[in-house]
């Protein structure tokens, strides 16, 4: 603009700024108001250079030709204020906060609210807010089916006599308005409230006078898949316990049934019958109930209600977290009632989603949790097993049960899978080659390096350590061919052949134990030759003790483990992996406990040896050759014992934290390179072995 710029124009609060801003805003509004989708035009700032005006024009649509035409006419329109010294320079930007637009809520900008009346047949209104994503998000929804609202009003005067007829009327209305009710969370909440009143007012009677048939058909309609979103909205409301109230109403109605019942709807199966010990029932081939004994000498009455649709209804909060967790309900909800005391009940659930493998929890619905809001609770219920996608639970009380499982899938990401495969296959290949080379070298230099009893037993230990790991690794490869991991082979059969898998597991267990026990032999030899320096034991005696410890103890432990766990099916895992069972019998402890105990013993031996050396009690009575052997043994024990211990500690970590990729990669790395470490620290770093190899190589060359 051809006007002199003054410092006041830098201050939006100054009189000069406000006067010029007002004049220009009037011109701008009048000039651009004809543009399609015009919202407003206004001054943003003034800059020096005569006077440079920054202004903005907002529209709901971007029409370049209309804006260009308005810009070309701007110098003429501005003459009433000042002469323009140049043409306007335009830049365009699309603001996402002004694009909320649909046929239902209309057009609005970010933060705008739009309220509309409910559809025909419903009363109330819906309020939506325009979000930055450009979509209207429904906020408050007070829509309720008119016919249901009328029944709610009528239920205030309902009496016990009118309950059956009223339940029939409710069922008729719900069946004729299924779609509208499923999409209205408020209507569902009101239906639950009415069902609760029916439950409270109902009296004990037989099927001819009981409203249970109509109630179950009503419930069937409001727990369908179509109503899932409405239930999610209800469960997000921390003060609404409609889901808990619905389940409580059904439990209350089941208590008032007289005689034997058998009712089945699409989502509900109700059965009431009498039985004598024991009681076993398979409900819809998805839940099995097993009650072995009761406190009653007479026939008992049991009521069961299977509610498959409650997975759409019940929240996943547990007794410790009043919030949705990363768990999901992975089985039908089953209600079990009995008219006498029981010791325990065994429940088996077929999983609804077979891809979920982590953290199965046996739970019941605790109505009193979180000030009667309700939550899943595991008190009195124990997880027994998860085999072939069937979860077994043992509970000491009766109510409504199901299982929760983590939605975190143990799926191996492609990049991690490649890394694990590469580390495992390359590492195991290097390990096997290293162990073969180690055995060949030991045989090649045997006579030259075993001239005294200490060196002899040191090389016997390293040869048997290498041999044990070689056989264990071969068994590991065989066992791996039987198993498939769900994270790498989704949707396939994860069961393993029990016979071949058990055989491979037995030999893996035996020779992995032998690996540790031969390390114990090395530690004990070191202790014997440095602490008991004046005691002398023959080679044959040391050899006998070594083989008893190295192979005898592992054999006893492996055989006892099979004998104790195999009869009950708890020796191997049975699916996904060919290895010692963990979840059912904790058979894996038969490897972990001896291995970590040996690691601890060898560490204690090292502490004693270091103490003796520092006190200079070990010295001149030990010959030079024996000193060298002891140094090599000490180095092996110092390095290999913690290494093996760390490897199998990581192995336990993979069982406890099966989704931790870092632990899996670390375990694969250390486990696959154990043979390489034995070759390096047990053989190649022995100066006498290198000396013999060097001399023989020189002789061969000559």
C-alpha positions as CSV (number, residue, x, y, z in Angstrom):
1,X,0.0,0.0,0.0
2,X,1.2,3.5,-0.9
3,X,1.2,4.7,2.7
4,X,3.9,5.5,5.2
5,X,4.6,2.7,7.7
6,X,4.7,3.9,11.4
7,X,5.9,1.9,14.5
8,X,2.3,1.8,15.8
9,X,1.4,-0.7,13.1
10,X,3.6,-3.2,14.8
11,X,1.3,-3.1,17.9
12,X,-2.0,-4.8,17.4
13,X,-3.4,-3.0,20.4
14,X,-2.6,0.5,19.0
15,X,-5.3,2.8,17.7
16,X,-3.6,3.2,14.3
17,X,-3.4,-0.6,13.8
18,X,-7.1,-1.1,14.8
19,X,-8.3,1.7,12.5
20,X,-6.5,0.5,9.5
21,X,-7.4,-3.2,10.2
22,X,-11.1,-2.3,10.4
23,X,-11.1,-0.4,7.1
24,X,-9.2,-3.2,5.3
25,X,-11.4,-6.0,6.8
26,X,-14.5,-4.4,5.4
27,X,-13.0,-4.2,2.0
28,X,-11.6,-7.7,2.1
29,X,-14.9,-9.2,3.2
30,X,-16.9,-7.4,0.5
31,X,-14.3,-8.4,-2.2
32,X,-14.1,-12.1,-1.4
33,X,-17.6,-12.9,-0.1
34,X,-18.7,-14.1,-3.6
35,X,-16.2,-16.9,-3.6
36,X,-17.7,-20.4,-3.3
37,X,-17.5,-21.7,0.3
38,X,-16.4,-18.3,1.7
39,X,-16.1,-18.2,5.5
40,X,-14.2,-15.0,6.3
41,X,-11.4,-12.7,5.2
42,X,-9.2,-10.7,7.7
43,X,-5.9,-8.9,8.2
44,X,-3.2,-10.9,10.0
45,X,-0.4,-8.3,10.2
46,X,1.3,-5.2,8.8
47,X,5.0,-5.0,7.6
48,X,7.3,-2.2,6.6
49,X,7.9,-1.5,2.9
50,X,5.5,1.3,2.5
51,X,2.9,-0.8,4.2
52,X,2.7,-4.5,3.3
53,X,-0.5,-6.2,4.4
54,X,-0.7,-9.9,5.3
55,X,-4.3,-11.1,5.1
56,X,-6.1,-14.5,4.9
57,X,-9.2,-15.7,3.1
58,X,-10.8,-18.9,4.5
59,X,-13.1,-21.0,2.4
60,X,-14.5,-24.5,2.6
61,X,-13.6,-25.1,-1.1
62,X,-10.5,-24.1,-3.0
63,X,-11.5,-22.5,-6.4
64,X,-8.4,-21.1,-8.0
65,X,-10.1,-19.2,-10.8
66,X,-12.5,-17.4,-8.5
67,X,-9.7,-16.4,-6.1
68,X,-7.6,-15.2,-9.0
69,X,-10.5,-13.1,-10.3
70,X,-11.0,-11.5,-6.9
71,X,-7.3,-10.8,-6.5
72,X,-7.2,-9.0,-9.9
73,X,-10.0,-6.7,-8.8
74,X,-8.5,-6.0,-5.4
75,X,-6.5,-2.9,-6.4
76,X,-9.7,-1.2,-7.6
77,X,-11.6,-2.1,-4.4
78,X,-8.7,-0.9,-2.2
79,X,-8.7,2.7,-3.7
80,X,-11.0,3.8,-0.9
81,X,-8.2,3.1,1.6
82,X,-5.0,3.5,-0.4
83,X,-3.4,2.8,-3.7
84,X,-1.8,-0.6,-4.2
85,X,1.8,-0.5,-5.5
86,X,1.6,-4.0,-6.9
87,X,-0.6,-7.0,-7.5
88,X,-1.6,-9.3,-4.5
89,X,0.7,-12.3,-4.0
90,X,-1.3,-15.4,-3.2
91,X,-0.3,-18.6,-1.4
92,X,-2.7,-21.5,-0.8
93,X,-3.0,-23.8,2.2
94,X,-5.6,-26.4,3.0
95,X,-6.6,-26.4,6.6
96,X,-7.9,-29.7,7.9
97,X,-9.9,-28.2,10.7
98,X,-12.6,-26.9,8.3
99,X,-13.5,-30.0,6.3
100,X,-15.9,-31.9,8.6
101,X,-18.9,-32.5,6.3
102,X,-21.5,-35.2,5.8
103,X,-25.2,-35.5,5.1
104,X,-26.0,-36.2,8.7
105,X,-24.2,-33.6,10.8
106,X,-23.6,-31.0,8.0
107,X,-20.4,-28.8,7.7
108,X,-18.2,-27.6,10.5
109,X,-14.7,-26.7,11.6
110,X,-12.5,-28.3,14.2
111,X,-14.1,-28.1,17.6
112,X,-17.6,-27.3,16.2
113,X,-20.6,-29.2,17.7
114,X,-23.6,-30.4,15.7
115,X,-26.8,-31.7,17.3
116,X,-29.5,-33.6,15.4
117,X,-32.7,-35.4,16.3
118,X,-32.8,-39.2,16.4
119,X,-34.3,-41.2,13.6
120,X,-38.0,-42.1,13.3
121,X,-39.1,-44.5,16.1
122,X,-36.5,-43.1,18.5
123,X,-36.6,-40.2,21.0
124,X,-33.7,-37.9,22.0
125,X,-30.8,-36.3,20.1
126,X,-27.2,-37.0,19.0
127,X,-24.4,-34.5,19.5
128,X,-21.2,-34.8,17.4
129,X,-17.9,-32.9,17.5
130,X,-15.8,-32.0,14.4
131,X,-12.3,-33.6,14.9
132,X,-9.0,-32.7,13.2
133,X,-9.3,-35.9,11.1
134,X,-12.1,-34.3,9.2
135,X,-14.8,-36.6,10.7
136,X,-17.7,-36.0,13.0
137,X,-17.3,-37.9,16.2
138,X,-20.5,-38.8,18.1
139,X,-20.5,-37.6,21.6
140,X,-23.6,-37.6,23.7
141,X,-26.3,-40.0,22.3
142,X,-29.7,-39.9,24.1
143,X,-31.5,-41.8,21.5
144,X,-33.8,-44.5,22.8
145,X,-36.4,-46.7,21.0
146,X,-39.8,-45.2,21.9
147,X,-41.4,-48.5,22.5
148,X,-38.7,-49.5,25.0
149,X,-39.0,-46.2,26.8
150,X,-42.7,-46.8,27.2
151,X,-42.0,-50.3,28.6
152,X,-39.5,-48.7,31.1
153,X,-42.2,-46.3,32.3
154,X,-44.7,-49.2,32.6
155,X,-42.2,-51.3,34.5
156,X,-42.2,-48.8,37.4
157,X,-45.7,-50.2,38.4
158,X,-44.9,-53.9,37.5
159,X,-45.9,-56.5,40.0
160,X,-45.0,-60.2,40.4
161,X,-48.3,-61.3,38.9
162,X,-47.7,-59.4,35.6
163,X,-44.1,-60.5,35.1
164,X,-44.7,-63.3,32.6
165,X,-46.9,-61.2,30.3
166,X,-44.6,-58.2,30.6
167,X,-41.6,-60.4,29.7
168,X,-43.4,-61.5,26.6
169,X,-44.2,-57.9,25.6
170,X,-40.6,-56.9,26.1
171,X,-39.4,-59.8,23.9
172,X,-41.8,-58.9,21.2
173,X,-40.7,-55.3,21.1
174,X,-37.0,-56.2,21.1
175,X,-37.4,-58.8,18.3
176,X,-39.2,-56.2,16.1
177,X,-36.6,-53.5,16.8
178,X,-33.3,-55.5,16.8
179,X,-31.4,-53.2,14.5
180,X,-32.4,-50.0,16.3
181,X,-31.7,-51.5,19.7
182,X,-28.3,-52.9,18.7
183,X,-27.1,-49.5,17.5
184,X,-28.3,-47.6,20.6
185,X,-26.3,-48.0,23.8
186,X,-28.8,-46.2,25.8
187,X,-31.6,-48.5,24.7
188,X,-29.5,-51.6,25.5
189,X,-28.9,-50.1,29.0
190,X,-32.6,-49.6,29.5
191,X,-33.4,-53.2,28.3
192,X,-30.8,-54.5,30.9
193,X,-32.5,-52.4,33.5
194,X,-35.9,-53.9,32.6
195,X,-34.5,-57.5,32.6
196,X,-33.1,-56.8,36.1
197,X,-36.6,-55.8,37.3
198,X,-38.0,-58.9,35.9
199,X,-35.3,-61.0,37.7
200,X,-36.1,-59.3,41.0
201,X,-39.8,-59.6,40.8
202,X,-39.9,-63.2,39.4
203,X,-40.8,-65.9,41.9
204,X,-39.8,-69.6,42.0
205,X,-42.0,-71.6,39.5
206,X,-41.9,-74.1,36.7
207,X,-41.4,-73.3,33.0
208,X,-45.2,-72.8,32.4
209,X,-45.2,-69.7,34.6
210,X,-41.6,-68.6,34.4
211,X,-40.5,-65.7,32.1
212,X,-37.1,-67.3,31.4
213,X,-37.8,-68.2,27.8
214,X,-38.8,-64.7,26.8
215,X,-35.9,-63.2,28.9
216,X,-33.3,-65.4,27.2
217,X,-34.6,-64.5,23.7
218,X,-34.5,-60.8,24.7
219,X,-30.9,-61.3,26.0
220,X,-30.0,-63.2,22.8
221,X,-30.9,-60.1,20.8
222,X,-28.9,-57.6,22.7
223,X,-25.7,-59.6,23.0
224,X,-25.3,-60.3,19.3
225,X,-22.2,-59.3,17.3
226,X,-24.2,-56.3,15.9
227,X,-24.4,-54.7,19.4
228,X,-20.6,-54.9,20.1
229,X,-19.9,-51.2,19.5
230,X,-22.8,-50.2,21.8
231,X,-21.4,-52.4,24.6
232,X,-17.9,-50.9,24.1
233,X,-19.4,-47.5,24.6
234,X,-21.2,-48.7,27.7
235,X,-18.1,-50.3,29.2
236,X,-16.1,-47.1,28.6
237,X,-18.4,-45.3,31.0
238,X,-16.8,-45.9,34.4
239,X,-20.1,-45.4,36.2
240,X,-22.2,-47.8,34.0
241,X,-22.3,-51.5,35.0
242,X,-24.9,-52.7,32.5
243,X,-22.7,-55.7,31.5
244,X,-22.4,-56.8,35.2
245,X,-26.1,-56.1,35.8
246,X,-27.1,-58.3,32.9
247,X,-25.0,-61.2,34.1
248,X,-26.3,-60.8,37.6
249,X,-29.9,-60.7,36.4
250,X,-29.3,-64.0,34.6
251,X,-27.8,-65.6,37.7
252,X,-30.8,-64.4,39.7
253,X,-33.3,-65.9,37.3
254,X,-31.4,-69.2,37.3
255,X,-31.9,-69.4,41.0
256,X,-35.7,-69.3,40.7
257,X,-36.1,-72.2,38.2
258,X,-38.1,-75.1,39.5
259,X,-37.8,-78.5,37.8
260,X,-35.7,-79.5,34.9
261,X,-35.1,-77.0,32.1
262,X,-33.5,-77.2,28.7
263,X,-33.7,-74.0,26.6
264,X,-31.5,-73.0,23.6
265,X,-31.4,-69.8,21.7
266,X,-28.8,-68.5,19.2
267,X,-26.4,-67.2,21.9
268,X,-27.6,-68.9,25.1
269,X,-27.9,-72.6,26.2
270,X,-29.7,-73.2,29.6
271,X,-29.8,-76.6,31.2
272,X,-31.1,-77.6,34.7
273,X,-30.9,-81.2,35.7
274,X,-30.2,-83.5,38.7
275,X,-27.2,-85.8,39.1
276,X,-25.3,-88.1,41.4
277,X,-21.6,-88.1,41.7
278,X,-19.7,-87.6,39.5
279,X,-21.1,-85.0,37.0
280,X,-19.6,-84.5,33.6
281,X,-21.2,-82.4,30.9
282,X,-20.0,-81.2,27.5
283,X,-21.9,-78.0,26.8
284,X,-22.2,-77.3,23.1
285,X,-18.8,-79.0,22.5
286,X,-17.1,-75.8,23.8
287,X,-17.1,-76.1,27.6
288,X,-16.8,-79.2,29.7
289,X,-17.8,-79.3,33.4
290,X,-16.5,-82.0,35.7
291,X,-17.6,-82.2,39.3
292,X,-16.1,-85.2,41.0
293,X,-17.7,-85.1,44.5
294,X,-20.2,-83.1,46.5
295,X,-21.1,-82.9,50.1
296,X,-24.6,-84.3,49.5
297,X,-25.5,-88.0,49.8
298,X,-28.7,-87.5,47.7
299,X,-29.0,-86.4,44.1
300,X,-27.9,-82.8,43.5
301,X,-29.4,-80.2,41.1
302,X,-27.1,-78.3,38.8
303,X,-27.9,-75.3,36.5
304,X,-25.6,-74.4,33.7
305,X,-26.0,-71.5,31.3
306,X,-23.6,-71.1,28.3
307,X,-23.5,-67.5,27.0
308,X,-21.3,-67.4,23.8
309,X,-22.4,-63.8,23.0
310,X,-21.1,-62.3,26.3
311,X,-17.7,-62.0,24.6
312,X,-19.3,-58.9,22.9
313,X,-20.6,-57.7,26.3
314,X,-18.2,-58.2,29.2
315,X,-15.2,-55.8,29.6
316,X,-11.8,-57.3,30.1
317,X,-10.8,-55.3,33.3
318,X,-9.5,-57.5,36.1
319,X,-9.6,-57.2,39.8
320,X,-6.4,-55.1,39.9
321,X,-6.9,-52.8,37.0
322,X,-10.1,-50.8,36.5
323,X,-9.5,-50.4,32.8
324,X,-9.5,-52.3,29.6
325,X,-6.3,-54.4,29.4
326,X,-4.5,-56.1,26.6
327,X,-6.4,-59.3,27.4
328,X,-9.5,-60.6,25.6
329,X,-12.2,-63.1,26.6
330,X,-11.2,-66.2,24.6
331,X,-14.0,-68.6,25.5
332,X,-17.7,-68.7,26.1
333,X,-18.9,-67.5,29.5
334,X,-20.5,-70.3,31.5
335,X,-22.7,-69.9,34.5
336,X,-22.7,-72.9,36.9
337,X,-25.0,-73.2,40.0
338,X,-25.5,-76.2,42.3
339,X,-27.7,-76.7,45.3
340,X,-25.0,-78.2,47.5
341,X,-21.4,-77.6,48.5
342,X,-18.5,-78.9,46.3
343,X,-14.8,-79.4,46.8
344,X,-13.8,-78.2,43.3
345,X,-15.0,-78.1,39.7
346,X,-12.8,-78.8,36.6
347,X,-13.7,-76.6,33.6
348,X,-12.2,-77.0,30.1
349,X,-12.7,-74.3,27.5
350,X,-12.2,-74.5,23.8
351,X,-10.4,-71.3,22.7
352,X,-12.4,-69.0,20.4
353,X,-9.2,-67.6,18.9
354,X,-6.5,-70.3,18.4
355,X,-3.8,-67.8,17.5
356,X,-3.7,-66.5,21.0
357,X,-1.1,-68.4,23.0
358,X,0.0,-66.1,25.9
359,X,-1.0,-66.0,29.6
360,X,-4.3,-67.9,29.8
361,X,-6.1,-66.9,33.1
362,X,-8.9,-68.8,34.6
363,X,-11.4,-66.2,36.0
364,X,-14.9,-65.7,37.3
365,X,-16.9,-62.5,37.3
366,X,-16.6,-60.7,40.7
367,X,-19.8,-58.5,41.0
368,X,-18.4,-56.5,44.0
369,X,-15.1,-55.4,42.5
370,X,-14.6,-51.6,42.1
371,X,-17.6,-50.6,44.2
372,X,-20.0,-53.1,42.5
373,X,-18.9,-52.1,39.0
374,X,-17.6,-55.7,38.5
375,X,-14.4,-57.2,37.1
376,X,-12.8,-60.6,36.3
377,X,-11.1,-62.2,39.3
378,X,-9.0,-65.4,39.6
379,X,-9.5,-66.0,43.3
380,X,-10.1,-69.7,43.9
381,X,-9.4,-70.6,40.2
382,X,-6.2,-72.2,39.1
383,X,-4.9,-72.6,35.6
384,X,-4.0,-76.2,34.9
385,X,-3.0,-76.5,31.3
386,X,-3.3,-75.2,27.7
387,X,-3.0,-78.2,25.4
388,X,-4.1,-78.3,21.7
389,X,-6.1,-75.0,22.2
390,X,-8.1,-76.4,25.1
391,X,-7.6,-74.6,28.5
392,X,-8.2,-76.5,31.7
393,X,-9.1,-74.7,34.9
394,X,-9.7,-75.9,38.5
395,X,-12.0,-73.8,40.7
396,X,-13.2,-74.2,44.3
397,X,-16.5,-72.3,43.9
398,X,-19.3,-71.8,41.4
399,X,-20.5,-68.7,39.5
400,X,-19.9,-67.3,36.0
401,X,-16.5,-68.4,34.5
402,X,-14.4,-67.8,31.4
403,X,-10.8,-67.4,30.4
404,X,-8.8,-64.3,29.7
405,X,-5.8,-64.4,27.3
406,X,-3.3,-61.8,26.2
407,X,-3.9,-60.3,22.8
408,X,-0.1,-60.0,22.4
409,X,0.7,-62.6,19.8
410,X,4.0,-64.4,19.9
411,X,4.5,-63.5,16.3
412,X,8.1,-63.2,15.2
413,X,8.6,-60.1,13.1
414,X,10.1,-60.9,9.6
415,X,13.4,-59.1,10.4
416,X,13.7,-60.8,13.8
417,X,12.9,-64.2,12.3
418,X,15.6,-63.8,9.7
419,X,18.1,-62.7,12.4
420,X,17.2,-65.7,14.6
421,X,17.4,-68.1,11.7
422,X,20.7,-66.7,10.6
423,X,22.2,-66.8,14.1
424,X,20.9,-70.3,14.8
425,X,21.9,-72.0,11.6
426,X,25.2,-70.3,11.1
427,X,26.0,-70.5,14.8
428,X,25.1,-74.2,15.2
429,X,27.1,-75.0,12.0
430,X,30.1,-73.2,13.5
431,X,29.5,-74.9,16.8
432,X,29.3,-78.4,15.3
433,X,32.4,-77.8,13.1
434,X,34.3,-76.5,16.1
435,X,33.4,-79.5,18.3
436,X,34.5,-81.9,15.5
437,X,37.8,-80.0,15.1
438,X,38.3,-80.0,18.9
439,X,37.9,-83.7,19.1
440,X,40.2,-84.3,16.1
441,X,42.9,-82.0,17.7
442,X,42.6,-83.6,21.1
443,X,43.1,-87.1,19.5
444,X,46.0,-85.7,17.5
445,X,48.0,-84.4,20.5
446,X,46.6,-86.8,23.1
447,X,49.9,-88.7,23.9
448,X,52.0,-85.6,24.0
449,X,49.8,-83.6,26.4
450,X,48.6,-86.3,28.9
451,X,51.8,-87.3,30.6
452,X,50.6,-86.5,34.1
453,X,47.4,-87.3,35.9
454,X,46.2,-83.7,36.1
455,X,46.7,-83.0,32.4
456,X,45.2,-86.4,31.6
457,X,41.9,-85.6,33.5
458,X,41.9,-82.1,32.2
459,X,41.8,-83.4,28.6
460,X,39.4,-86.2,29.4
461,X,37.0,-83.5,30.8
462,X,37.3,-81.2,27.7
463,X,36.9,-84.2,25.3
464,X,33.7,-85.4,27.1
465,X,32.4,-81.8,27.4
466,X,32.8,-81.4,23.6
467,X,31.3,-84.8,22.9
468,X,28.3,-84.2,25.1
469,X,27.6,-80.8,23.4
470,X,28.0,-82.4,20.0
471,X,25.5,-85.1,20.6
472,X,23.1,-82.6,22.3
473,X,23.3,-80.3,19.3
474,X,22.5,-83.1,16.9
475,X,19.5,-84.1,19.0
476,X,18.5,-80.4,19.0
477,X,18.5,-80.3,15.2
478,X,16.4,-83.5,15.1
479,X,13.9,-82.2,17.7
480,X,13.6,-78.8,15.9
481,X,12.4,-80.7,12.8
482,X,9.4,-82.0,14.7
483,X,8.1,-78.6,16.0
484,X,6.4,-75.6,14.4
485,X,6.2,-72.2,16.1
486,X,2.8,-70.4,15.8
487,X,4.6,-67.1,15.3
488,X,6.5,-68.4,12.3
489,X,3.9,-70.9,11.0
490,X,0.5,-69.3,11.8
491,X,-2.6,-71.5,11.3
492,X,-0.7,-74.8,11.1
493,X,-0.8,-77.9,13.3
494,X,1.5,-77.3,16.3
495,X,1.3,-80.8,17.8
496,X,4.4,-82.8,17.9
497,X,4.7,-86.6,17.7
498,X,5.0,-87.6,21.3
499,X,7.2,-90.7,20.8
500,X,10.0,-89.3,18.6
501,X,9.8,-86.0,20.4
502,X,10.2,-87.7,23.8
503,X,13.2,-89.7,22.6
504,X,14.9,-86.6,21.2
505,X,14.1,-84.6,24.4
506,X,15.5,-87.4,26.6
507,X,18.9,-87.4,24.8
508,X,19.0,-83.6,24.7
509,X,18.3,-83.5,28.5
510,X,20.9,-86.2,29.2
511,X,23.8,-84.7,27.2
512,X,23.1,-81.0,28.1
513,X,23.3,-82.2,31.7
514,X,26.5,-84.1,30.9
515,X,28.0,-80.9,29.5
516,X,27.5,-79.2,32.9
517,X,28.6,-82.2,35.0
518,X,31.8,-82.5,33.1
519,X,32.4,-78.8,33.8
520,X,31.8,-79.8,37.5
521,X,34.5,-82.5,37.1
522,X,36.9,-79.8,35.8
523,X,36.1,-77.6,38.8
524,X,36.5,-80.4,41.3
525,X,39.8,-81.4,39.6
526,X,41.1,-77.9,40.0
527,X,40.0,-77.9,43.7
528,X,41.6,-81.2,44.3
529,X,45.0,-80.4,42.8
530,X,45.3,-76.9,44.4
531,X,43.8,-77.5,47.8
532,X,44.7,-81.1,48.5
533,X,48.2,-80.8,47.1
534,X,49.7,-83.6,49.2
535,X,47.0,-86.1,48.3
536,X,47.6,-88.4,45.3
537,X,44.9,-90.3,43.5
538,X,45.5,-92.8,40.7
539,X,44.4,-92.1,37.1
540,X,41.9,-95.0,37.2
541,X,40.3,-93.6,40.4
542,X,40.0,-90.1,39.0
543,X,38.6,-91.5,35.7
544,X,36.0,-93.6,37.5
545,X,34.8,-90.6,39.6
546,X,34.8,-88.4,36.5
547,X,32.6,-90.8,34.5
548,X,30.3,-91.4,37.4
549,X,29.8,-87.7,37.8
550,X,29.9,-86.8,34.1
551,X,27.4,-89.4,32.8
552,X,26.1,-91.3,35.8
553,X,24.4,-88.3,37.5
554,X,22.8,-86.9,34.3
555,X,21.5,-90.4,33.4
556,X,19.8,-90.7,36.9
557,X,18.3,-87.3,36.6
558,X,17.1,-87.8,33.0
559,X,15.5,-91.3,33.8
560,X,13.8,-90.0,37.0
561,X,12.4,-87.0,35.1
562,X,10.9,-89.4,32.5
563,X,9.5,-91.7,35.1
564,X,7.9,-89.0,37.2
565,X,6.4,-86.8,34.4
566,X,5.7,-89.1,31.4
567,X,2.8,-91.1,32.9
568,X,0.7,-87.9,33.3
569,X,1.7,-86.6,29.9
570,X,3.9,-83.9,31.4
571,X,7.3,-84.9,30.0
572,X,7.4,-82.9,26.8
573,X,5.4,-79.8,25.8
574,X,3.2,-81.6,23.3
575,X,2.9,-78.8,20.9
576,X,4.9,-75.9,19.4
577,X,8.3,-77.2,20.7
578,X,10.0,-80.5,21.2
579,X,11.4,-79.9,24.7
580,X,10.9,-80.5,28.4
581,X,7.5,-79.4,29.7
582,X,7.2,-76.1,31.6
583,X,3.5,-75.2,32.0
584,X,2.1,-78.5,33.3
585,X,4.9,-80.4,35.2
586,X,7.8,-77.9,35.3
587,X,10.0,-80.8,34.0
588,X,12.4,-78.2,32.6
589,X,13.6,-77.6,36.2
590,X,15.3,-80.9,36.0
591,X,17.8,-79.2,33.7
592,X,17.8,-75.7,35.1
593,X,18.3,-76.5,38.8
594,X,21.3,-78.9,38.3
595,X,22.9,-76.6,35.7
596,X,22.7,-73.5,37.8
597,X,23.7,-75.4,40.9
598,X,26.9,-76.5,39.1
599,X,27.6,-72.9,38.0
600,X,27.3,-71.8,41.7
601,X,29.6,-74.6,42.9
602,X,32.2,-73.8,40.3
603,X,32.1,-70.2,41.2
604,X,32.6,-71.1,44.9
605,X,35.6,-73.3,43.9
606,X,37.1,-70.4,42.0
607,X,36.7,-68.2,45.0
608,X,38.5,-70.7,47.2
609,X,41.3,-71.2,44.6
610,X,41.9,-67.4,44.2
611,X,42.0,-67.1,48.0
612,X,44.7,-69.9,48.1
613,X,46.7,-68.3,45.4
614,X,46.7,-64.9,47.0
615,X,47.8,-66.4,50.3
616,X,50.6,-68.2,48.5
617,X,49.7,-71.6,49.8
618,X,49.9,-73.1,46.3
619,X,53.4,-73.2,45.0
620,X,56.6,-75.2,44.9
621,X,55.1,-78.7,45.7
622,X,53.2,-78.6,42.3
623,X,55.3,-79.6,39.3
624,X,55.6,-77.3,36.3
625,X,53.6,-79.5,34.0
626,X,50.8,-79.8,36.5
627,X,50.9,-76.0,37.1
628,X,50.3,-75.5,33.4
629,X,47.4,-77.9,33.4
630,X,45.9,-76.2,36.4
631,X,46.1,-72.8,34.8
632,X,44.4,-74.1,31.7
633,X,41.7,-75.7,33.8
634,X,41.2,-72.5,35.8
635,X,40.8,-70.5,32.6
636,X,38.2,-72.9,31.2
637,X,36.3,-72.9,34.4
638,X,36.4,-69.2,34.8
639,X,35.3,-68.5,31.2
640,X,33.1,-71.5,30.2
641,X,31.1,-71.9,33.5
642,X,29.6,-68.4,33.5
643,X,29.1,-68.6,29.8
644,X,27.1,-71.8,30.0
645,X,25.2,-70.5,33.0
646,X,24.4,-67.3,31.2
647,X,23.2,-69.2,28.2
648,X,20.7,-71.3,30.1
649,X,19.6,-68.4,32.3
650,X,18.6,-66.8,29.0
651,X,16.9,-70.1,28.1
652,X,14.7,-69.8,31.1
653,X,14.1,-66.1,30.2
654,X,12.7,-67.2,26.8
655,X,10.1,-69.3,28.7
656,X,9.2,-66.6,31.2
657,X,9.2,-63.7,28.7
658,X,8.3,-65.3,25.4
659,X,7.7,-62.0,23.6
660,X,11.1,-60.4,24.4
661,X,12.9,-60.5,21.2
662,X,16.2,-59.4,22.7
663,X,16.3,-62.4,25.1
664,X,15.6,-64.8,22.1
665,X,18.4,-63.3,20.0
666,X,20.9,-63.4,22.9
667,X,20.0,-67.0,23.8
668,X,20.3,-68.0,20.1
669,X,23.7,-66.4,19.9
670,X,25.2,-67.8,23.0
671,X,23.6,-71.3,22.6
672,X,24.7,-71.7,19.0
673,X,28.4,-70.8,19.7
674,X,29.1,-72.9,22.8
675,X,31.1,-75.3,20.7
676,X,33.2,-72.6,19.3
677,X,34.0,-71.3,22.8
678,X,35.0,-74.9,23.9
679,X,37.4,-75.1,21.0
680,X,39.0,-71.8,21.6
681,X,39.2,-71.7,25.4
682,X,39.6,-75.5,26.0
683,X,42.0,-76.4,23.2
684,X,43.5,-73.6,21.1
685,X,44.5,-71.3,23.9
686,X,46.5,-74.2,25.6
687,X,50.1,-73.3,24.8
688,X,51.2,-77.0,25.1
689,X,48.6,-78.0,22.5
690,X,49.8,-75.3,20.1
691,X,53.4,-76.3,20.8
692,X,52.8,-79.9,19.9
693,X,50.8,-78.9,16.8
694,X,53.6,-76.6,15.7
695,X,56.3,-79.3,16.1
696,X,54.3,-81.8,14.2
697,X,53.5,-79.3,11.5
698,X,57.3,-78.6,11.2
699,X,58.1,-82.3,11.0
700,X,55.5,-82.9,8.4
701,X,56.8,-80.0,6.3
702,X,60.4,-81.3,6.6
